[in-house]
Amino acid sequence: MAAANELITADAIEATEFMDLSRKYRVTGVPKTIVNETIEIMGGLPEKMFVRAALDLPEDVTGTDIAT
Amino acid sequence: MPLLSAQDEATLKEHLSVITLPVQLVLFTQTIGGSESGDVARQILNEIASLNDKVTVVDKSFVLDTEDKAKYKVDKAPAIAILSDGIDTRMRMYGAPTGYEFVGLVEAIIVAGTGKIDLDPETMTWIQAVDKPTHIQVFSTPT
């Protein structure tokens, strides 16, 4: 996602190495994704579900809706 | 002693053969007060770089190289910033890239080295429409 848009930064963090951060974001299972400090995604999701959740897009959004 | 087996190396070398652009792996480590994972990260990156001429490792000090730290917005170590032909991809890895993280690192190197992003066209439309700074942090463990 970061490679596709200059406004996106993507960090992969080894949870056991950075325990303070893991505690801060209440990482009790992995993978856990935090977006802009507000969105939490637990577990691995299929591509579209993940991106939709990460970008906080409505369930019924389509590519055409975004583009226009 | 190498971390990658001869078989792993052969498989990885083939995966990396699609790379056409130079990839720089900028590694930030902390010698004093840092963890051993910095050394592990360095060894892994060097072993990967030895398999493809287009992949290079740039060693930086988390303590001394403050300009680079600021440039790549690195706030903890060990950290790896992945560059595609000198351009920041904004992909970072924190901690030693072992286990699942290793797979993610290789995928990130291939994206940086090919300029190709293997995502569904519709998903790409959503991502390209993002118009505000978005910081994604993915926590994982080696196993």
Backbone of each chain as ProteinMPNN parsed JSONL, in Angstrom:
{"seq_chain_A": "MAAANELITADAIEATEFMDLSRKYRVTGVPKTIVNETIEIMGGLPEKMFVRAALDLPEDVTGTDIAT", "coords_chain_A": {"N_chain_A": [[0.836, -1.205, 0.0], [1.973, 1.217, 0.781], [3.838, 1.543, -1.224], [2.229, 2.181, -3.291], [1.074, 4.623, -2.882], [2.062, 7.84, -2.071], [1.33, 9.026, 0.29], [1.046, 7.122, 2.147], [2.505, 5.272, 4.769], [4.134, 2.314, 5.762], [4.695, 0.154, 8.356], [6.296, -2.749, 9.419], [6.32, -4.492, 12.304], [8.189, -6.177, 14.708], [6.704, -7.781, 17.194], [7.566, -8.841, 19.701], [10.027, -7.729, 20.06], [9.594, -5.046, 20.431], [8.211, -4.353, 22.981], [7.032, -2.297, 24.461], [5.599, -0.834, 22.597], [3.879, -2.831, 21.753], [2.404, -3.216, 24.052], [1.262, -0.701, 24.265], [-0.48, -0.67, 22.079], [-2.055, -2.749, 22.712], [-1.438, -5.425, 21.837], [-2.333, -8.53, 21.654], [-2.527, -10.704, 20.152], [-1.307, -11.896, 16.98], [-1.325, -11.49, 13.362], [-1.603, -7.984, 14.158], [-3.029, -4.984, 13.22], [-2.594, -1.506, 13.146], [-4.009, 1.501, 12.255], [-3.314, 4.801, 11.684], [-3.459, 5.289, 14.444], [-6.054, 4.841, 15.234], [-7.66, 2.886, 13.953], [-8.147, -0.551, 14.371], [-7.104, -3.708, 13.355], [-7.66, -7.021, 13.666], [-5.907, -10.041, 13.235], [-5.333, -11.902, 10.143], [-6.584, -10.843, 7.024], [-8.472, -11.311, 3.947], [-7.259, -9.697, 0.947], [-8.968, -7.514, -0.115], [-10.806, -7.099, 1.965], [-9.07, -6.384, 3.991], [-7.865, -3.981, 3.054], [-10.101, -2.389, 2.772], [-10.929, -2.215, 5.431], [-8.649, -1.026, 6.579], [-8.587, 1.446, 5.354], [-10.908, 2.439, 6.151], [-13.265, 2.215, 4.628], [-16.634, 2.144, 3.368], [-18.708, -0.827, 3.489], [-19.966, -1.37, 1.044], [-18.51, -0.158, -0.892], [-17.152, 0.547, -4.137], [-14.655, 0.319, -6.716], [-15.283, 2.217, -8.632], [-16.82, 4.062, -7.233], [-14.915, 5.279, -5.618], [-13.171, 6.391, -7.451], [-14.589, 8.423, -8.657]], "CA_chain_A": [[0.0, 0.0, 0.0], [2.872, 2.369, 0.834], [4.483, 1.687, -2.527], [1.238, 2.625, -4.263], [0.583, 5.974, -2.592], [3.099, 8.544, -1.297], [0.814, 9.471, 1.588], [0.948, 5.963, 3.038], [3.725, 4.641, 5.273], [3.786, 0.991, 6.29], [5.713, -0.403, 9.246], [6.133, -4.115, 9.928], [6.985, -4.414, 13.613], [8.311, -7.45, 15.42], [6.003, -7.432, 18.433], [8.289, -9.206, 20.926], [11.193, -6.84, 20.163], [9.153, -3.722, 20.862], [7.133, -4.672, 23.92], [6.329, -1.078, 24.868], [4.612, -0.537, 21.549], [2.872, -3.9, 21.781], [1.511, -2.924, 25.185], [0.521, 0.53, 23.935], [-1.564, -0.986, 21.138], [-2.737, -3.948, 23.222], [-1.229, -6.532, 20.906], [-2.431, -9.805, 22.381], [-2.419, -11.732, 19.115], [-0.744, -11.346, 15.754], [-0.979, -10.086, 13.156], [-2.528, -6.925, 14.54], [-2.724, -3.792, 12.433], [-3.087, -0.235, 13.667], [-3.952, 2.531, 11.214], [-3.482, 6.171, 12.21], [-3.735, 5.244, 15.889], [-7.485, 4.739, 15.526], [-8.291, 1.675, 13.426], [-7.466, -1.79, 14.771], [-7.526, -4.884, 12.586], [-7.116, -8.238, 14.282], [-5.755, -11.216, 12.378], [-5.104, -11.715, 8.715], [-7.824, -10.761, 6.246], [-8.258, -11.266, 2.501], [-6.783, -8.376, 0.487], [-9.98, -6.446, -0.213], [-11.347, -6.827, 3.302], [-8.041, -5.692, 4.762], [-7.704, -2.597, 2.572], [-11.345, -1.697, 3.102], [-10.896, -1.925, 6.869], [-7.535, -0.111, 6.874], [-8.909, 2.784, 4.844], [-12.207, 2.786, 6.723], [-14.208, 2.387, 3.526], [-17.892, 1.427, 3.613], [-18.789, -2.21, 2.998], [-20.473, -1.492, -0.321], [-17.745, 0.693, -1.8], [-16.553, -0.087, -5.305], [-13.58, 1.121, -7.306], [-15.887, 3.335, -9.362], [-17.232, 5.068, -6.249], [-13.734, 6.003, -5.147], [-12.531, 7.123, -8.534], [-15.374, 9.551, -9.159]], "C_chain_A": [[0.871, 1.254, 0.0], [3.507, 2.619, -0.528], [3.529, 2.277, -3.559], [0.757, 4.054, -4.033], [1.572, 6.67, -1.65], [2.618, 9.002, 0.074], [0.758, 8.334, 2.611], [2.342, 5.504, 3.471], [3.311, 3.324, 5.939], [4.95, 0.434, 7.102], [5.349, -1.844, 9.609], [6.963, -4.189, 11.203], [7.003, -5.783, 14.277], [7.834, -7.202, 16.859], [6.816, -7.735, 19.695], [9.53, -8.334, 21.138], [10.791, -5.481, 20.754], [7.929, -3.876, 21.779], [6.35, -3.431, 24.357], [5.229, -0.731, 23.865], [3.488, -1.569, 21.552], [1.881, -3.666, 22.917], [0.629, -1.716, 24.864], [-0.687, 0.217, 23.052], [-2.302, -2.285, 21.512], [-2.66, -5.113, 22.233], [-1.218, -7.834, 21.705], [-2.389, -10.985, 21.419], [-1.867, -11.089, 17.862], [-1.299, -12.102, 14.536], [-2.053, -9.143, 13.707], [-2.082, -5.661, 13.831], [-3.368, -2.566, 13.057], [-2.942, 0.801, 12.552], [-4.265, 3.885, 11.838], [-3.932, 6.199, 13.667], [-5.202, 4.967, 16.213], [-8.126, 3.424, 15.073], [-7.462, 0.463, 13.857], [-8.003, -2.937, 13.937], [-6.843, -6.1, 13.196], [-7.024, -9.356, 13.259], [-5.495, -10.87, 10.929], [-6.432, -11.733, 7.975], [-7.493, -10.876, 4.761], [-7.975, -9.826, 2.061], [-7.849, -7.275, 0.526], [-10.559, -6.08, 1.15], [-10.351, -6.031, 4.13], [-7.954, -4.221, 4.35], [-8.939, -1.774, 2.916], [-11.354, -1.301, 4.579], [-9.824, -0.881, 7.184], [-7.859, 1.314, 6.448], [-10.278, 3.25, 5.308], [-13.24, 3.077, 5.635], [-15.487, 1.629, 3.847], [-17.91, 0.06, 2.945], [-19.125, -2.293, 1.517], [-19.681, -0.65, -1.321], [-17.225, -0.113, -2.989], [-15.466, 0.834, -5.836], [-14.136, 2.35, -7.989], [-16.295, 4.442, -8.397], [-16.059, 5.936, -5.835], [-13.194, 6.913, -6.242], [-13.297, 8.384, -8.918], [-15.684, 10.563, -8.098]], "O_chain_A": [[0.564, 2.232, -0.682], [3.692, 3.766, -0.936], [3.965, 2.81, -4.58], [0.102, 4.633, -4.899], [1.88, 6.16, -0.572], [3.435, 9.333, 0.933], [0.461, 8.553, 3.785], [3.244, 5.365, 2.645], [2.27, 3.243, 6.591], [6.055, 0.266, 6.586], [4.234, -2.12, 10.051], [8.175, -3.971, 11.175], [5.978, -6.454, 14.392], [8.488, -6.502, 17.632], [6.764, -6.97, 20.658], [10.024, -8.213, 22.258], [11.561, -4.857, 21.485], [6.795, -3.574, 21.405], [5.145, -3.507, 24.596], [4.104, -0.387, 24.229], [2.315, -1.238, 21.381], [0.679, -3.886, 22.767], [-0.57, -1.704, 25.144], [-1.773, 0.762, 23.248], [-3.067, -2.831, 20.718], [-3.673, -5.699, 21.85], [-0.224, -8.185, 22.342], [-2.233, -12.132, 21.839], [-1.948, -9.871, 17.696], [-1.706, -13.255, 14.676], [-3.241, -9.463, 13.719], [-0.901, -5.311, 13.842], [-4.536, -2.589, 13.445], [-1.865, 0.951, 11.976], [-5.323, 4.09, 12.433], [-4.715, 7.064, 14.059], [-5.55, 4.87, 17.39], [-9.029, 2.911, 15.734], [-6.238, 0.453, 13.726], [-9.215, -3.118, 13.824], [-5.616, -6.193, 13.235], [-7.966, -9.589, 12.501], [-5.443, -9.701, 10.545], [-7.303, -12.551, 8.271], [-6.372, -10.578, 4.35], [-8.393, -8.868, 2.712], [-7.641, -6.226, 1.135], [-10.774, -4.906, 1.452], [-10.725, -5.125, 4.875], [-7.968, -3.329, 5.199], [-8.835, -0.609, 3.303], [-11.74, -0.185, 4.929], [-10.063, 0.041, 7.964], [-7.454, 2.273, 7.103], [-10.752, 4.315, 4.915], [-13.988, 4.052, 5.712], [-15.448, 0.596, 4.516], [-17.212, -0.173, 1.958], [-18.634, -3.175, 0.813], [-20.117, -0.448, -2.454], [-16.903, -1.295, -2.865], [-15.377, 1.997, -5.441], [-13.526, 3.418, -7.934], [-16.138, 5.625, -8.702], [-16.176, 7.156, -5.715], [-12.813, 8.056, -5.989], [-12.705, 9.321, -9.454], [-16.339, 11.568, -8.375]]}, "seq_chain_B": "MPLLSAQDEATLKEHLSVITLPVQLVLFTQTIGGSESGDVARQILNEIASLNDKVTVVDKSFVLDTEDKAKYKVDKAPAIAILSDGIDTRMRMYGAPTGYEFVGLVEAIIVAGTGKIDLDPETMTWIQAVDKPTHIQVFSTPT", "coords_chain_B": {"N_chain_B": [[28.384, -18.536, 10.805], [26.038, -19.235, 8.294], [22.649, -17.978, 8.119], [20.795, -18.691, 6.292], [19.953, -21.673, 4.6], [21.587, -23.701, 2.074], [19.671, -24.538, 0.309], [17.556, -22.774, 0.824], [18.801, -20.444, -0.022], [19.077, -20.907, -2.772], [16.399, -20.993, -3.583], [15.571, -18.451, -2.84], [17.238, -16.874, -4.396], [16.233, -17.342, -6.916], [13.667, -16.23, -6.64], [14.405, -13.563, -6.339], [15.387, -12.969, -8.793], [13.75, -11.601, -10.52], [14.091, -8.959, -10.159], [14.707, -5.708, -11.36], [15.389, -3.152, -10.786], [17.682, -1.162, -8.822], [17.922, -1.944, -5.377], [18.001, -0.568, -2.216], [18.769, -1.421, 1.051], [18.385, 0.101, 3.89], [19.851, -0.047, 6.863], [19.347, 0.499, 10.233], [21.022, 0.365, 13.214], [21.728, -0.103, 16.718], [24.58, 0.01, 18.467], [25.545, 0.266, 21.113], [23.728, -0.442, 23.929], [21.759, -1.421, 22.381], [19.787, -4.162, 20.981], [20.57, -7.679, 20.387], [19.361, -8.315, 18.088], [19.885, -6.544, 16.095], [22.32, -7.317, 14.986], [21.559, -9.774, 13.957], [19.697, -8.943, 12.072], [21.415, -7.548, 10.324], [23.025, -9.616, 9.378], [21.133, -11.206, 8.036], [20.267, -9.419, 6.035], [22.666, -9.007, 4.638], [23.129, -11.567, 3.695], [20.974, -11.86, 1.955], [21.561, -9.801, 0.138], [23.86, -10.804, -0.983], [22.952, -12.525, -2.831], [21.944, -11.246, -4.994], [22.974, -8.87, -7.294], [21.795, -6.404, -7.502], [20.793, -5.707, -5.096], [21.596, -3.907, -2.244], [23.156, -3.266, 0.941], [22.919, -0.712, 3.273], [24.595, 0.496, 5.897], [23.664, 2.045, 8.882], [24.029, 4.11, 11.777], [21.926, 4.095, 14.519], [22.232, 5.873, 16.526], [24.211, 7.769, 15.801], [23.769, 8.607, 13.12], [21.899, 10.859, 12.693], [20.688, 12.561, 10.848], [19.917, 10.894, 8.742], [18.197, 9.269, 10.136], [16.154, 11.042, 10.696], [15.418, 11.691, 8.105], [14.366, 9.3, 7.124], [12.456, 8.924, 8.943], [12.802, 7.212, 11.173], [12.278, 5.758, 14.252], [12.988, 3.855, 16.051], [15.085, 0.981, 16.756], [16.364, -2.31, 15.858], [16.011, -1.097, 12.496], [14.749, -1.206, 9.176], [14.857, 0.52, 6.238], [13.374, 0.566, 3.098], [14.494, 1.107, -0.107], [13.815, 2.045, -3.462], [15.707, 2.161, -6.186], [16.993, 4.324, -5.007], [14.873, 5.807, -4.146], [12.603, 6.432, -1.556], [10.468, 3.904, -0.445], [8.706, 4.006, 1.544], [8.253, 1.828, 3.061], [8.859, 0.044, 5.959], [10.751, -2.007, 8.179], [10.768, -3.214, 11.405], [12.815, -4.557, 13.877], [14.391, -7.842, 13.948], [14.307, -9.395, 10.798], [12.99, -12.167, 10.799], [11.427, -15.432, 10.439], [7.96, -15.025, 9.751], [8.287, -12.351, 9.195], [10.465, -12.324, 7.559], [9.516, -13.298, 5.145], [7.835, -11.194, 4.483], [9.743, -9.203, 4.174], [11.177, -10.079, 1.923], [9.146, -9.958, 0.008], [8.704, -7.214, 0.026], [11.158, -6.303, -0.945], [11.025, -7.296, -3.522], [8.854, -5.868, -4.566], [9.979, -3.295, -4.439], [12.108, -3.676, -6.148], [11.044, -4.303, -8.593], [9.086, -2.519, -9.127], [6.546, -3.228, -9.368], [3.291, -3.816, -8.171], [1.532, -6.262, -6.677], [-1.5, -6.286, -6.57], [-5.086, -6.434, -6.498], [-6.825, -4.772, -9.144], [-9.035, -3.169, -8.401], [-8.656, -2.81, -5.66], [-6.281, -1.37, -5.783], [-7.219, 1.013, -6.844], [-8.658, 2.03, -4.692], [-6.574, 2.424, -2.868], [-4.948, 4.266, -4.183], [-6.588, 6.441, -4.115], [-6.384, 7.52, -1.64], [-6.074, 10.416, 0.271], [-4.913, 11.6, 2.432], [-2.377, 11.726, 5.017], [-1.431, 8.487, 5.972], [-0.772, 6.116, 8.303], [0.345, 2.956, 8.655], [0.656, 0.3, 10.855], [1.873, -2.857, 11.31], [1.799, -5.507, 13.44], [3.714, -8.356, 14.18], [4.928, -11.679, 14.875], [7.902, -13.79, 14.987], [7.164, -16.48, 14.731]], "CA_chain_B": [[27.503, -19.546, 10.233], [24.93, -18.583, 7.588], [21.297, -18.22, 8.616], [20.041, -19.332, 5.216], [20.532, -22.922, 4.107], [21.902, -23.664, 0.639], [18.402, -24.687, -0.424], [16.861, -21.477, 0.967], [19.507, -19.473, -0.867], [18.753, -21.18, -4.177], [15.004, -20.586, -3.791], [15.514, -16.996, -2.729], [17.932, -16.302, -5.556], [15.301, -17.405, -8.038], [12.634, -15.214, -6.382], [14.978, -12.224, -6.518], [15.869, -12.801, -10.174], [12.833, -10.728, -11.262], [14.433, -7.57, -9.843], [15.377, -4.96, -12.431], [15.802, -1.85, -10.241], [18.512, -1.291, -7.618], [17.212, -1.865, -4.093], [18.874, -0.295, -1.082], [18.208, -1.757, 2.357], [19.084, 0.979, 4.831], [19.697, -0.693, 8.168], [19.713, 1.288, 11.411], [21.206, -0.451, 14.414], [22.292, 0.587, 17.869], [25.618, -0.878, 18.99], [25.551, 0.31, 22.583], [22.371, -0.378, 24.469], [20.806, -2.019, 21.446], [19.61, -5.601, 21.169], [21.32, -8.53, 19.46], [18.622, -8.484, 16.837], [20.522, -5.709, 15.072], [23.324, -8.16, 14.318], [20.82, -10.784, 13.184], [19.138, -8.233, 10.908], [22.524, -7.264, 9.407], [23.443, -10.869, 8.73], [20.089, -11.598, 7.079], [20.3, -8.51, 4.877], [23.877, -9.275, 3.858], [22.956, -12.843, 2.987], [20.068, -11.593, 0.825], [22.275, -8.966, -0.844], [24.887, -11.615, -1.658], [22.294, -13.361, -3.844], [21.528, -10.452, -6.155], [23.84, -7.685, -7.399], [21.021, -5.15, -7.455], [20.405, -5.44, -3.7], [22.729, -3.5, -1.417], [22.847, -2.933, 2.333], [23.552, 0.526, 3.723], [24.618, 0.417, 7.359], [23.575, 3.338, 9.565], [23.954, 4.054, 13.232], [20.7, 4.7, 15.051], [22.624, 6.945, 17.449], [25.042, 8.809, 15.182], [23.263, 9.095, 11.827], [20.625, 11.5, 13.046], [20.043, 13.128, 9.648], [19.25, 9.801, 8.027], [17.083, 8.848, 10.982], [15.067, 12.006, 10.478], [15.001, 11.582, 6.696], [13.526, 8.109, 6.938], [11.495, 8.904, 10.061], [13.028, 5.985, 11.937], [12.251, 6.14, 15.663], [13.405, 2.721, 16.889], [16.054, 0.126, 16.065], [16.792, -2.203, 14.469], [15.025, -0.683, 11.504], [15.173, -1.328, 7.782], [14.1, 1.325, 5.272], [13.556, -0.074, 1.79], [14.528, 2.115, -1.165], [13.786, 1.552, -4.837], [16.542, 3.046, -7.002], [17.281, 5.516, -4.213], [13.638, 6.487, -3.728], [11.997, 5.795, -0.385], [9.173, 3.243, -0.708], [7.918, 4.207, 2.775], [8.077, 0.536, 3.731], [9.845, -0.119, 7.034], [10.645, -3.207, 9.014], [11.397, -2.983, 12.712], [13.141, -5.844, 14.495], [15.078, -8.754, 13.031], [13.329, -9.976, 9.866], [13.027, -13.633, 10.791], [10.087, -16.034, 10.371], [7.019, -14.381, 8.831], [8.828, -11.048, 8.809], [11.408, -12.555, 6.464], [8.698, -13.39, 3.929], [7.41, -9.822, 4.198], [10.908, -8.459, 3.688], [11.46, -10.497, 0.537], [8.081, -9.394, -0.838], [8.942, -5.769, -0.077], [12.32, -6.126, -1.829], [10.585, -7.566, -4.9], [8.061, -4.697, -4.975], [10.922, -2.192, -4.662], [13.034, -4.013, -7.236], [10.34, -4.465, -9.872], [8.143, -1.421, -9.308], [5.219, -3.813, -9.616], [2.547, -4.109, -6.949], [0.635, -7.354, -7.027], [-2.79, -6.135, -5.896], [-6.262, -6.392, -7.351], [-6.989, -3.413, -9.691], [-10.019, -2.392, -7.625], [-7.982, -2.431, -4.41], [-5.321, -0.319, -6.127], [-7.987, 2.251, -7.008], [-8.939, 2.527, -3.335], [-5.327, 2.882, -2.236], [-4.472, 5.474, -4.869], [-7.504, 7.546, -3.807], [-6.102, 8.04, -0.292], [-5.609, 11.795, 0.108], [-4.387, 12.155, 3.685], [-1.321, 10.851, 5.546], [-1.956, 7.257, 6.564], [0.332, 5.344, 8.895], [-0.096, 1.579, 8.932], [1.618, -0.489, 11.639], [1.461, -4.26, 11.401], [2.584, -6.232, 14.447], [3.736, -9.806, 13.992], [6.008, -12.36, 15.613], [8.634, -14.638, 14.063], [6.561, -17.806, 14.532]], "C_chain_B": [[26.302, -18.866, 9.553], [23.572, -18.923, 8.202], [20.446, -18.919, 7.559], [20.738, -20.607, 4.78], [20.801, -22.783, 2.61], [20.617, -23.748, -0.185], [17.585, -23.383, -0.372], [17.471, -20.448, 0.022], [19.126, -19.65, -2.331], [17.333, -20.709, -4.503], [14.896, -19.062, -3.813], [16.138, -16.317, -3.945], [16.994, -16.28, -6.768], [14.189, -16.352, -7.869], [13.153, -13.815, -6.714], [15.392, -11.95, -7.964], [14.971, -11.874, -11.002], [13.191, -9.242, -11.08], [15.166, -6.904, -11.011], [15.908, -3.611, -11.935], [16.715, -2.06, -9.033], [17.673, -1.117, -6.355], [18.245, -1.604, -2.995], [18.123, -0.633, 0.208], [18.99, -0.96, 3.389], [18.797, 0.468, 6.244], [20.196, 0.214, 9.286], [19.846, 0.344, 12.601], [21.863, 0.389, 15.509], [23.293, -0.352, 18.521], [25.591, -0.932, 20.51], [24.121, 0.465, 23.085], [21.321, -0.956, 23.547], [20.695, -3.512, 21.695], [20.432, -6.375, 20.139], [20.619, -8.657, 18.118], [19.165, -7.597, 15.726], [21.55, -6.508, 14.285], [22.653, -9.222, 13.449], [20.271, -10.142, 11.903], [20.237, -7.993, 9.871], [22.927, -8.522, 8.651], [22.409, -11.308, 7.681], [20.156, -10.722, 5.823], [21.525, -8.781, 4.008], [23.759, -10.584, 3.083], [22.019, -12.665, 1.786], [20.816, -10.841, -0.27], [23.32, -9.78, -1.618], [24.284, -12.448, -2.794], [21.865, -12.584, -5.081], [22.322, -9.136, -6.168], [23.078, -6.375, -7.241], [20.6, -4.779, -6.026], [21.647, -5.074, -2.895], [22.246, -3.131, -0.01], [23.623, -1.673, 2.705], [23.444, 0.552, 5.247], [24.586, 1.806, 7.972], [23.499, 3.115, 11.067], [22.694, 4.773, 13.698], [21.032, 5.898, 15.937], [23.304, 8.104, 16.72], [24.452, 9.408, 13.901], [21.888, 9.749, 11.986], [19.901, 12.089, 11.819], [19.276, 12.057, 8.889], [18.036, 9.296, 8.814], [15.866, 9.748, 10.757], [14.512, 11.871, 9.056], [14.038, 10.416, 6.495], [12.516, 7.918, 8.074], [11.572, 7.591, 10.852], [13.13, 6.349, 13.411], [12.605, 4.991, 16.605], [14.323, 1.831, 16.063], [16.003, -1.282, 16.654], [15.646, -1.848, 13.531], [15.614, -0.854, 10.113], [14.255, -0.448, 6.944], [14.412, 0.77, 3.893], [13.419, 0.98, 0.691], [14.525, 1.436, -2.532], [14.532, 2.543, -5.705], [16.764, 4.386, -6.291], [16.053, 6.247, -3.708], [12.977, 5.702, -2.593], [10.634, 5.185, -0.736], [8.2, 3.434, 0.452], [7.542, 2.873, 3.431], [9.206, 0.397, 4.749], [9.647, -1.464, 7.704], [11.402, -2.931, 10.297], [11.587, -4.315, 13.428], [13.858, -6.718, 13.48], [14.057, -9.423, 12.113], [13.454, -11.491, 9.769], [11.587, -14.16, 10.707], [9.205, -15.339, 9.345], [7.546, -13.041, 8.329], [9.788, -11.188, 7.628], [10.655, -12.617, 5.128], [8.263, -11.987, 3.507], [8.553, -8.992, 3.637], [11.196, -8.806, 2.229], [10.407, -9.929, -0.414], [8.294, -7.892, -1.048], [10.117, -5.485, -1.011], [11.892, -6.326, -3.291], [9.708, -6.414, -5.424], [9.001, -3.537, -5.309], [11.781, -2.442, -5.901], [12.372, -4.214, -8.586], [9.449, -3.266, -10.175], [6.733, -1.934, -9.552], [4.552, -4.178, -8.294], [1.462, -5.114, -7.302], [-0.661, -7.258, -6.224], [-3.902, -6.095, -6.936], [-6.462, -4.948, -7.873], [-7.963, -2.555, -8.887], [-9.4, -1.914, -6.31], [-6.995, -1.295, -4.666], [-6.024, 1.027, -6.281], [-8.274, 2.873, -5.645], [-7.682, 3.14, -2.726], [-4.857, 4.194, -2.877], [-5.361, 6.68, -4.592], [-7.253, 8.141, -2.415], [-5.489, 9.434, -0.419], [-5.163, 12.444, 1.414], [-3.314, 11.2, 4.23], [-1.902, 9.664, 6.299], [-0.792, 6.388, 7.029], [-0.183, 3.973, 9.307], [1.005, 0.873, 9.716], [1.078, -1.905, 11.773], [2.385, -4.972, 12.379], [2.544, -7.719, 14.129], [4.851, -10.379, 14.864], [6.692, -13.336, 14.659], [7.943, -15.979, 13.785], [5.048, -17.732, 14.534]], "O_chain_B": [[25.634, -18.027, 10.158], [23.374, -20.014, 8.736], [19.503, -19.642, 7.88], [21.957, -20.632, 4.608], [20.303, -21.863, 1.962], [20.491, -23.114, -1.233], [17.008, -22.951, -1.37], [16.765, -19.687, -0.64], [18.883, -18.676, -3.043], [17.09, -20.109, -5.55], [14.235, -18.473, -4.668], [15.626, -15.317, -4.449], [16.973, -15.32, -7.538], [13.818, -15.671, -8.826], [12.44, -12.993, -7.289], [15.712, -10.814, -8.313], [15.378, -11.411, -12.067], [12.65, -8.38, -11.773], [16.111, -7.459, -11.571], [16.765, -3.001, -12.575], [16.544, -3.031, -8.296], [16.815, -0.237, -6.287], [19.233, -2.328, -2.867], [16.996, -0.188, 0.422], [20.124, -1.305, 3.723], [17.674, 0.54, 6.743], [21.35, 0.643, 9.273], [18.912, -0.378, 12.949], [22.461, 1.434, 15.254], [22.914, -1.389, 19.065], [25.611, -2.003, 21.117], [23.407, 1.393, 22.704], [20.136, -0.984, 23.88], [21.421, -4.066, 22.52], [20.921, -5.813, 19.16], [21.227, -9.064, 17.128], [18.934, -7.865, 14.547], [21.639, -6.388, 13.064], [23.116, -9.528, 12.35], [20.362, -10.707, 10.814], [20.022, -8.207, 8.678], [23.143, -8.493, 7.44], [22.769, -11.725, 6.58], [20.107, -11.222, 4.699], [21.43, -8.784, 2.781], [24.234, -10.692, 1.952], [22.244, -13.25, 0.727], [20.725, -11.185, -1.448], [23.623, -9.473, -2.771], [25.01, -13.006, -3.617], [21.473, -13.171, -6.09], [22.338, -8.395, -5.186], [23.663, -5.352, -6.884], [20.114, -3.675, -5.782], [22.624, -5.823, -2.861], [21.096, -2.742, 0.193], [24.83, -1.582, 2.478], [22.35, 0.621, 5.808], [25.401, 2.657, 7.617], [22.992, 2.105, 11.556], [22.436, 5.914, 13.317], [20.227, 6.818, 16.085], [23.013, 9.271, 16.983], [24.628, 10.597, 13.637], [20.875, 9.259, 11.488], [18.672, 12.112, 11.761], [18.145, 12.27, 8.451], [17.002, 8.946, 8.245], [14.73, 9.287, 10.644], [13.302, 11.93, 8.838], [13.033, 10.531, 5.792], [11.825, 6.903, 8.155], [10.56, 6.959, 11.151], [13.975, 7.161, 13.79], [12.53, 5.142, 17.824], [14.344, 1.909, 14.834], [15.641, -1.448, 17.818], [14.495, -2.234, 13.733], [16.813, -0.671, 9.899], [13.039, -0.635, 6.932], [15.573, 0.531, 3.557], [12.393, 1.649, 0.566], [15.15, 0.393, -2.728], [14.047, 3.649, -5.94], [16.723, 5.446, -6.916], [16.165, 7.196, -2.932], [12.816, 4.483, -2.665], [9.756, 5.872, -1.259], [7.026, 3.073, 0.36], [6.627, 2.809, 4.251], [10.373, 0.611, 4.423], [8.535, -1.986, 7.785], [12.542, -2.468, 10.271], [10.649, -5.099, 13.57], [13.926, -6.383, 12.297], [13.054, -9.959, 12.587], [13.96, -12.025, 8.782], [10.638, -13.397, 10.888], [9.628, -15.089, 8.216], [7.29, -12.645, 7.192], [9.908, -10.284, 6.802], [11.099, -12.063, 4.122], [8.316, -11.637, 2.328], [8.357, -8.178, 2.735], [11.429, -7.921, 1.407], [10.735, -9.473, -1.51], [8.095, -7.369, -2.145], [10.074, -4.529, -1.785], [12.347, -5.608, -4.181], [9.813, -6.033, -6.59], [8.84, -2.876, -6.335], [12.134, -1.503, -6.614], [13.052, -4.288, -9.61], [9.096, -3.02, -11.329], [5.835, -1.167, -9.899], [5.173, -4.774, -7.413], [0.586, -4.843, -8.124], [-0.892, -8.05, -5.311], [-3.677, -5.763, -8.099], [-6.285, -3.999, -7.109], [-7.742, -1.356, -8.712], [-9.591, -0.769, -5.9], [-6.885, -0.368, -3.864], [-5.483, 2.062, -5.892], [-8.151, 4.084, -5.464], [-7.719, 4.226, -2.148], [-4.423, 5.113, -2.182], [-4.944, 7.818, -4.807], [-7.85, 9.157, -2.059], [-4.501, 9.617, -1.13], [-5.046, 13.666, 1.506], [-3.341, 10.005, 3.937], [-2.763, 9.827, 7.163], [0.058, 5.984, 6.235], [-1.033, 3.849, 10.188], [2.158, 0.852, 9.287], [-0.022, -2.124, 12.279], [3.597, -5.032, 12.175], [1.484, -8.277, 13.846], [5.608, -9.646, 15.501], [6.122, -13.678, 13.623], [8.123, -16.551, 12.71], [4.379, -18.754, 14.38]]}, "name": "protein", "num_of_chains": 2, "seq": "MAAANELITADAIEATEFMDLSRKYRVTGVPKTIVNETIEIMGGLPEKMFVRAALDLPEDVTGTDIATMPLLSAQDEATLKEHLSVITLPVQLVLFTQTIGGSESGDVARQILNEIASLNDKVTVVDKSFVLDTEDKAKYKVDKAPAIAILSDGIDTRMRMYGAPTGYEFVGLVEAIIVAGTGKIDLDPETMTWIQAVDKPTHIQVFSTPT"}
